[in-house]
Structure formats: structure tokens, C-alpha cells
Amino acid sequence: MKDNIADIIPDENTHLLDELQSLLEKQIELAHQGSIIELERLSTQASRLVEKIAQAGILELSEFKSRREHLQKLYKELCLSITAQRADIAEKLSQVRKGKKIIQIYRKNI
């Protein structure tokens, strides 16, 4: 049986949104710390929760408009944090590759 808006009580709606908000905030914190593996684990949880919220149509309710906007803001912040981490990792990887090339050149000249 598929859930719909009428099947879920308002307190459960709020609880689901609170849980999603908490997961997004934890993911942002983990992204800032560079804890990518833990961030991925939480993203799986968040995806399931988003699916449940979407199926229930909770965010379409006018009473949750401000919550929807806040969750969108958190999601954008998470995306920016992940992008920044990705750029940092790419830069470090580039430095490692340059170092490896330098070592190879030294080995050839010894």
C-alpha cells in the first residue's frame, strides 16, 4: 500500500523533515572535515528518507514551504562543500603525481 499525505500524521511529517535536516547538517560537517566515506554512508540514509518524503508528498504541503526552502539551502551548501573537497583532493593528487614524476626523473639520472 502506497503512503499518501493523508496517511501520515503531521507529527511524523515533521519528524521526517527534522531527520532529513539533521542528516544534511551532518553531511555538511563531514564534508568540511573531509570524511568522505562517512558522508557517503549518510547519503544512502538521506536518499531513502528523501524518497519516503517525496512519495508522501510532504514538501508539497504549503505548511512546509519554509522547511522546503531551508532544506534546499542545506542541500546547496552540501553540494558546495563536496565540490570544495573534490577540488582540494584533486590538487593534492596533482601534487602527488608531480612528486612521483620528479622521483622517476631522479632515478633515471642516478
N, C-alpha and C positions, 0 to 999 in steps of 0.2 A: 504494500500500500504506500502510495506516494504522499509525503507530507505536503501540506499547503499552509498558507498563512493562518487560516482558521484553526488548524490542528495544533499549532504551537502556542503555548500560553505566553503572554507578554514578558513574564519574568525569564522564561527560557530564551526568548529573543534577546533580551538584554544580556543574559549570561553568555550566549554565543558570541555576541559582539564584543563583550568585555574580554573573553578568551582570545578572540582574534586580535584585538588591540594589544593585549599582553604579549602574544606571540610575535607580532610585528615589532614591538618595542624591544623584546629580547633579541630578535634577529638584527635589528639596527645596532644594538650594543655589541653583539658578536661580530658583526661586520667591521665595526671600528677597532675591535681587538684582533681582527684577522683570524678568528676561529671559524674557518670556512666549513669544516666537517660538521661541527655542531650546528652551524647556520643551516646547512643542507638538511640535517635531521629535523630541525624545526620547520623547515619549508614544507616537508612532507605532511606534517601535522596541520600546518596552516592551509595547505591545499585542500585537505579533506574537510576542514572546517569551512572554508570558503564555498566549497561545493554544497555543503549542507545548508549554509546560509542562502546561497543562490537558489537552491531547489525550493526552499521555504518562501523565498521572495521577501525576506525580511527588510532588505535595504531599499526596496521599492516603496515601503510604507513611509508616508510623509512624516510620521513622528520620529523617524530615524534619519532624517535628512542631515542634521548636523553630525551625527555619528558617521554617516557615509562619507561626508566631506573630510572628517578627521582621519578616517581610515585611508582615504585616498592620499591624504597628505603624508601619512606614515609610510604608505607603500612607495610613494615617490622618494621619500627620504631614504628608504631601504635601497631602492634602485641606485640612488646616487652614492650611497655608502659602498655598495657592492662594486660599482663602476670605479670608485676611487681605489678600492682594494685591488681590483683587477689591474689597474694602471700601475700601482705600486709593485705588484708581483711581476708584471711584465718588465718593469725597469730593473728589478733585481735579477730576473732571469737573463736579461740582456747583459748585465754586468758579469754574471757567471760565465756566460758564453764568451765574452771578451777575455776574461781571465783564462779560460780554457785555451783559447787561441794563442794567447801570449805564452802560456806554458808549452804548448806544442811547438811554437817557434823556437823557444829556448832549447827544447830537447833536440830539435833538428840541428841547431848551431853548436851543440856541445860535442 
